[in-house]
Amino acid sequence: MTVALEADGRTATVRVGDDGPGIPDDRKETVFEPRTGTDHGFGLYLVRTLVVSYGGEIRVEDNEPRGSVFLVELPAIPVP
């Protein structure tokens, strides 16, 4: 697993990557929906709900050569 933080003054982006089997393209949007069962649970839905409530976005991309990368983008907060 890798974790990285990038900030440019307007946004802060956290990238969390793994080298697991990845998420198929047709599931990348639905993985953030609430669901019960064996394929995934409540966690990503909760993360998305919290990120959006703070004005941010979350998405998933492919990690090369294998796995997934979750990107969480949040607006930067001005420091007084």
C-alpha angles and dihedrals in degrees: 000000000000129000124191135173126207125181130181103177094265101054140014117215124198116196119197115184136180137181098228127122093292130224119283115244092244090058100046094094098040095048088083094054120100111261141153125211139072101304099064140330143210101303102088091043089054092047091050092048092052095044092050091047088060092050096261140120136228128199140163127230136176118273114219126264090008142336135042138290121208114203120200114190119191130177113256117248115225113244112223 
